[in-house]
Amino acid sequence: MVTFTTENIAEIMMKEGEFYTSASLANYLDISSKRASGYLFNIRTSRKYITIDTGLPLRKVKVVSIQGRRMTKNELWKIALGQ
């Protein structure tokens, strides 16, 4: 079983650039909807992340920035390494 952190989930969401519901995130990551809902709550309420939120009903969340950066760590490493 893969262990995720909220930051890992946010990185994945920012990389994909899609809106996610708890059900769609759970399906994408093969985790329970309850756990996905918790990750989305953490991402929405943390000052570390900037998100776009469609509101209720059927809330969808999209991560647009993590600690002020708009590129994933992998993209930044590729730039730093000249790839």
C-alpha positions as CSV (number, residue, x, y, z in Angstrom):
1,M,0.0,0.0,0.0
2,V,1.3,3.4,-1.0
3,T,1.4,6.1,1.7
4,F,0.5,9.6,0.6
5,T,1.0,12.9,2.3
6,T,-1.2,16.0,1.7
7,E,1.7,17.6,-0.1
8,N,2.1,14.5,-2.4
9,I,-1.5,14.7,-3.3
10,A,-1.3,18.4,-3.9
11,E,1.7,17.9,-6.2
12,I,-0.2,15.2,-8.2
13,M,-3.3,17.5,-8.5
14,M,-1.2,20.5,-9.6
15,K,0.7,18.3,-12.2
16,E,-2.6,17.0,-13.6
17,G,-4.2,20.4,-13.7
18,E,-7.7,18.9,-13.2
19,F,-10.6,19.5,-10.9
20,Y,-11.2,16.6,-8.5
21,T,-14.0,15.5,-6.3
22,S,-13.3,13.2,-3.4
23,A,-14.7,10.3,-5.5
24,S,-12.6,11.1,-8.6
25,L,-9.5,11.6,-6.5
26,A,-10.1,8.3,-4.7
27,N,-10.5,6.5,-8.0
28,Y,-7.4,8.1,-9.5
29,L,-5.2,7.2,-6.5
30,D,-6.9,4.0,-5.6
31,I,-7.7,5.1,-2.0
32,S,-11.0,5.4,-0.1
33,S,-13.3,8.3,-0.7
34,K,-13.2,9.2,3.0
35,R,-9.4,9.5,2.9
36,A,-9.5,11.5,-0.4
37,S,-12.1,13.8,1.2
38,G,-9.7,14.4,4.1
39,Y,-6.9,15.2,1.8
40,L,-9.1,17.7,-0.2
41,F,-10.2,19.3,3.1
42,N,-6.6,19.7,4.2
43,I,-5.6,21.2,0.8
44,R,-8.6,23.6,0.7
45,T,-8.1,24.9,4.3
46,S,-4.3,25.1,4.4
47,R,-2.6,28.5,3.7
48,K,0.1,26.5,2.0
49,Y,-2.0,25.8,-1.1
50,I,-3.9,28.0,-3.5
51,T,-6.9,26.3,-4.9
52,I,-9.9,26.9,-7.1
53,D,-13.1,25.5,-5.5
54,T,-16.5,25.1,-7.2
55,G,-18.4,25.1,-3.9
56,L,-21.2,22.9,-2.9
57,P,-23.0,20.7,-4.0
58,L,-20.5,18.3,-5.6
59,R,-17.4,20.4,-4.6
60,K,-14.5,20.2,-7.1
61,V,-11.0,21.3,-6.2
62,K,-8.1,22.3,-8.4
63,V,-4.6,23.1,-7.0
64,V,-3.0,26.1,-8.7
65,S,-0.1,26.9,-6.4
66,I,1.9,25.2,-3.6
67,Q,3.8,27.7,-1.3
68,G,3.7,30.3,-4.1
69,R,5.1,28.1,-6.9
70,R,3.0,27.1,-9.9
71,M,5.2,24.3,-11.2
72,T,5.7,20.8,-9.7
73,K,9.0,19.9,-8.0
74,N,9.7,17.5,-10.9
75,E,9.3,20.3,-13.5
76,L,11.6,22.6,-11.4
77,W,14.3,19.8,-11.3
78,K,14.1,19.4,-15.0
79,I,14.7,23.1,-15.5
80,A,17.6,23.1,-13.0
81,L,19.2,20.1,-14.7
82,G,18.7,21.6,-18.1
83,Q,16.5,18.8,-19.4
